[in-house]
Amino acid sequence: MKDVLMDSFATPRWYLWPPDAIRIVDWNIERGLQLPKILEFLTAHDADLLTLQEVDLNARRTGFRNVTEELARSLKMHYAFGGEFQELAEGTRNRPAWTGQATLSRWPIRGSRVIRFQAQSNFWLPKWYKPNIPLFQERLGGRIALVTEIDMPGRPFAVFNVHLESRGADGLRVAQLTETLSAGTRYPASTAVLIAGDMNLDVSRPVPAAAIRDAGFRDAVGFPGAITSARRGPFNPGRSIDAILMRNGLESRGGRIHNRVRASDHYPVSCTVGRVPAT
């Protein structure tokens, strides 16, 4: 597939002035395995911007669905999907399977691209001694940031939808985060910039927190260190691994971790960004 797939099911809207507030939800939806429950939450929350990770395309485990398209059609939104990995054990000869990131917007998407991180783990690559079965998740590709530029009324909006590596040491994740932060700082002050996603890292810890601060970004949810992984047990107390970061004058309120939602191994996180005039 191409790096990015884009389409729209949004109803055309006319705006005489910029919106007073933008409702944002970030969520690793665990492939879309519980799609009805995922859609139920997203419909009820009625967000303007969605950044979703672990979104399946043509995978056996999710019924060969285009999960992004089904969500966009139901929610009447524009979308961009970036392929992170080709899932070698989940497709067929004629229909390769992918998983990646999806960004959905109420406003038109002007363009989208993928940053494939320079620092990657080789954990997922096929190995001669591993059978090609779903258990081993053999893949081609690598971790990405899906960059989406949105025609928000009153001000351009650049959204980085990230999924940092789950394997290896924090140093690898910090390198991927730093690459994303650096790309975000290249936008002029007149463009609002948001970075959201599954960091697989607590960004409130000293090293990532310093990188975020030095790049001029701030936490938009407002609960540093709070648990966002839903799969917990006696040997897994949960982790703080999902975040929304903002730059260039954005102001947020109403940050929330929806820790009663049981539709994924992550909780959705959300916030509202108030009207921010262009500078």
C-alpha positions as CSV (number, residue, x, y, z in Angstrom):
1,M,0.0,0.0,0.0
2,K,1.0,3.7,-0.2
3,D,2.4,5.2,2.9
4,V,-0.8,7.1,3.5
5,L,-4.5,6.4,2.6
6,M,-6.9,9.3,2.7
7,D,-10.7,9.6,2.2
8,S,-13.6,11.5,3.6
9,F,-17.2,10.8,4.8
10,A,-17.7,14.2,6.4
11,T,-20.7,16.4,5.7
12,P,-19.5,19.7,4.2
13,R,-19.7,22.5,6.7
14,W,-19.3,26.3,6.5
15,Y,-17.7,28.2,9.3
16,L,-18.0,32.0,9.6
17,W,-15.4,32.0,12.4
18,P,-13.0,29.6,14.1
19,P,-14.5,27.1,16.6
20,D,-14.5,28.1,20.3
21,A,-13.1,24.7,21.3
22,I,-11.7,21.6,19.7
23,R,-12.4,18.2,21.4
24,I,-9.5,15.7,21.0
25,V,-9.4,12.0,21.8
26,D,-6.2,9.9,21.6
27,W,-6.5,6.1,21.9
28,N,-4.6,3.0,21.1
29,I,-7.6,0.8,20.1
30,E,-5.8,-2.5,20.1
31,R,-6.3,-3.3,16.4
32,G,-10.0,-2.5,16.6
33,L,-10.8,-6.0,18.1
34,Q,-13.8,-4.6,20.0
35,L,-15.0,-2.3,17.2
36,P,-18.6,-1.9,18.4
37,K,-17.5,-0.8,21.8
38,I,-14.9,1.5,20.4
39,L,-17.4,3.1,18.1
40,E,-19.9,3.5,21.0
41,F,-17.4,5.5,23.0
42,L,-16.3,7.7,20.1
43,T,-19.8,8.4,19.1
44,A,-20.8,9.4,22.6
45,H,-17.7,11.6,23.0
46,D,-18.3,13.4,19.7
47,A,-14.7,14.6,19.3
48,D,-13.5,16.9,16.5
49,L,-10.1,15.2,16.2
50,L,-9.1,11.6,16.8
51,T,-5.6,10.2,16.9
52,L,-5.8,6.4,17.0
53,Q,-3.0,3.8,17.1
54,E,-2.9,0.0,16.4
55,V,-5.6,0.3,13.7
56,D,-6.0,-2.7,11.4
57,L,-6.4,-2.8,7.7
58,N,-7.4,-6.1,6.0
59,A,-6.2,-8.2,9.0
60,R,-7.7,-11.7,9.7
61,R,-8.0,-11.0,13.4
62,T,-10.4,-8.1,12.8
63,G,-12.4,-9.7,10.0
64,F,-10.4,-8.2,7.1
65,R,-12.0,-4.8,7.9
66,N,-10.7,-1.4,7.0
67,V,-11.1,-0.2,10.6
68,T,-10.3,3.4,9.8
69,E,-12.8,3.6,7.0
70,E,-15.6,2.0,9.1
71,L,-15.0,4.5,11.9
72,A,-14.8,7.5,9.6
73,R,-18.0,6.5,7.8
74,S,-19.9,6.0,11.0
75,L,-18.6,9.2,12.6
76,K,-18.8,11.2,9.3
77,M,-15.2,12.4,9.4
78,H,-12.2,12.9,7.1
79,Y,-9.4,10.5,7.7
80,A,-5.7,9.7,7.0
81,F,-4.3,6.2,7.7
82,G,-0.5,5.6,7.8
83,G,0.8,2.0,7.5
84,E,3.2,1.1,10.3
85,F,3.7,-2.6,9.8
86,Q,2.6,-5.2,7.2
87,E,1.4,-8.0,9.4
88,L,2.7,-11.1,7.6
89,A,0.6,-13.7,9.4
90,E,-2.7,-11.7,9.2
91,G,-3.3,-11.2,5.5
92,T,-3.8,-13.4,2.4
93,R,-1.8,-13.7,-0.8
94,N,-4.0,-11.2,-2.5
95,R,-4.9,-9.0,0.5
96,P,-1.9,-8.0,2.6
97,A,-2.7,-6.9,6.1
98,W,-1.5,-3.7,7.8
99,T,-1.6,-2.0,11.1
100,G,-0.9,1.6,11.7
101,Q,-2.2,5.0,12.8
102,A,-5.4,6.8,11.9
103,T,-6.2,10.5,12.3
104,L,-9.8,11.5,11.9
105,S,-10.9,15.1,11.6
106,R,-14.1,17.2,11.4
107,W,-12.2,19.5,9.1
108,P,-10.7,18.8,5.7
109,I,-7.2,17.3,5.6
110,R,-4.9,19.3,3.4
111,G,-2.2,16.6,3.3
112,S,-0.6,13.8,5.2
113,R,2.7,12.0,5.3
114,V,4.7,9.4,7.3
115,I,7.9,9.9,9.3
116,R,9.5,6.5,9.6
117,F,11.8,6.9,12.5
118,Q,15.5,6.6,12.0
119,A,16.0,4.6,15.2
120,Q,14.1,1.2,15.0
121,S,14.0,-2.1,16.8
122,N,14.6,-5.3,14.7
123,F,12.5,-7.3,17.1
124,W,9.5,-7.7,14.7
125,L,11.4,-8.6,11.6
126,P,11.0,-12.2,10.2
127,K,13.5,-14.7,11.5
128,W,14.3,-18.0,9.8
129,Y,13.7,-19.9,13.1
130,K,10.3,-18.4,13.8
131,P,7.1,-19.8,12.1
132,N,4.9,-17.3,10.4
133,I,2.0,-17.5,12.7
134,P,0.1,-14.7,14.6
135,L,1.7,-15.6,17.9
136,F,5.1,-14.2,16.8
137,Q,3.7,-11.1,15.0
138,E,6.3,-11.2,12.2
139,R,6.2,-7.8,10.4
140,L,7.7,-5.6,7.7
141,G,8.0,-1.9,8.4
142,G,8.8,0.1,11.4
143,R,7.4,2.7,13.9
144,I,6.1,5.9,12.5
145,A,4.6,9.3,13.1
146,L,1.6,10.0,10.9
147,V,1.7,13.8,10.2
148,T,-1.6,15.3,9.2
149,E,-2.1,18.9,8.2
150,I,-5.7,20.1,8.8
151,D,-7.5,23.0,7.4
152,M,-9.0,24.2,10.7
153,P,-10.9,27.5,10.4
154,G,-8.8,30.4,11.5
155,R,-5.5,28.6,11.8
156,P,-3.6,25.7,10.3
157,F,-3.2,22.7,12.5
158,A,-0.4,20.1,12.3
159,V,-1.1,16.8,14.1
160,F,1.6,14.2,14.8
161,N,0.1,10.8,15.6
162,V,2.8,8.6,17.0
163,H,3.4,5.0,18.2
164,L,6.8,4.6,19.8
165,E,8.5,1.3,20.0
166,S,7.2,-1.1,22.7
167,R,10.4,-3.3,22.7
168,G,13.9,-2.3,23.8
169,A,15.1,0.3,26.2
170,D,13.7,3.8,26.9
171,G,16.6,5.3,25.0
172,L,15.1,4.1,21.7
173,R,11.7,5.6,22.5
174,V,13.3,8.9,23.6
175,A,15.2,9.0,20.2
176,Q,11.9,8.5,18.3
177,L,10.1,11.1,20.5
178,T,13.0,13.6,19.9
179,E,12.7,13.1,16.1
180,T,9.0,13.9,16.3
181,L,9.6,16.9,18.5
182,S,12.2,18.2,16.1
183,A,9.8,17.9,13.2
184,G,7.1,19.7,15.2
185,T,9.4,22.7,15.9
186,R,9.8,23.3,12.1
187,Y,6.3,24.7,11.8
188,P,5.9,28.5,12.1
189,A,4.3,30.0,15.2
190,S,1.2,30.6,13.1
191,T,0.5,26.8,12.9
192,A,-0.9,25.0,15.9
193,V,1.1,21.8,16.6
194,L,-0.1,18.7,18.4
195,I,1.7,15.4,19.2
196,A,-0.4,12.6,20.5
197,G,-0.2,8.9,20.8
198,D,1.1,5.7,22.4
199,M,4.5,6.7,23.7
200,N,5.2,3.3,25.4
201,L,7.0,5.7,27.8
202,D,6.1,7.9,30.8
203,V,6.8,11.3,29.3
204,S,6.8,12.9,32.7
205,R,10.1,11.2,33.6
206,P,13.2,13.5,33.6
207,V,14.8,12.7,30.2
208,P,11.7,12.8,28.0
209,A,10.2,15.7,30.0
210,A,13.3,17.8,29.4
211,A,13.2,17.0,25.7
212,I,9.5,18.0,25.5
213,R,10.1,21.2,27.5
214,D,13.2,22.2,25.4
215,A,11.1,21.8,22.2
216,G,8.5,24.1,23.5
217,F,5.7,21.5,24.0
218,R,3.5,21.0,27.1
219,D,1.2,18.3,28.4
220,A,-2.3,18.9,27.3
221,V,-4.0,16.2,29.5
222,G,-2.6,17.4,32.8
223,F,-2.2,14.1,34.7
224,P,1.6,13.3,34.5
225,G,2.4,9.7,35.5
226,A,-1.3,8.6,35.6
227,I,-2.1,5.1,34.4
228,T,-3.3,4.8,30.8
229,S,-2.8,1.1,30.1
230,A,-5.9,-0.9,30.8
231,R,-4.5,-4.4,31.0
232,R,-3.5,-4.7,34.7
233,G,-3.0,-7.6,37.1
234,P,-1.0,-8.7,40.1
235,F,2.3,-8.5,38.2
236,N,1.3,-5.5,36.0
237,P,0.2,-2.4,38.0
238,G,-0.3,-0.5,34.8
239,R,1.8,2.2,33.1
240,S,1.6,5.8,32.0
241,I,2.3,5.5,28.3
242,D,-0.2,7.6,26.3
243,A,0.0,11.4,26.0
244,I,-1.2,14.5,24.2
245,L,1.4,17.3,23.8
246,M,0.9,20.8,22.3
247,R,2.9,23.8,21.1
248,N,2.6,27.3,19.5
249,G,0.1,28.9,21.9
250,L,-2.4,26.1,22.3
251,E,-4.2,26.1,25.6
252,S,-6.0,23.0,26.9
253,R,-8.6,22.3,29.6
254,G,-10.8,19.3,30.7
255,G,-8.0,16.7,30.4
256,R,-9.3,13.3,31.2
257,I,-8.3,9.6,31.3
258,H,-11.4,7.5,30.6
259,N,-10.4,4.6,32.8
260,R,-13.8,3.0,32.8
261,V,-13.7,2.2,29.1
262,R,-13.0,-1.5,28.5
263,A,-12.7,-1.7,24.7
264,S,-8.8,-1.9,24.4
265,D,-5.7,-2.6,26.5
266,H,-5.3,1.2,26.7
267,Y,-7.7,3.8,28.1
268,P,-8.7,6.7,25.8
269,V,-7.3,10.1,26.9
270,S,-9.0,13.4,25.9
271,C,-8.8,17.1,26.3
272,T,-10.3,20.3,24.9
273,V,-8.2,22.9,23.2
274,G,-9.7,26.4,23.4
275,R,-9.8,28.9,20.5
276,V,-6.3,30.1,19.8
277,P,-6.1,33.0,17.3
278,A,-3.3,32.9,14.7
279,T,-0.3,35.1,15.4
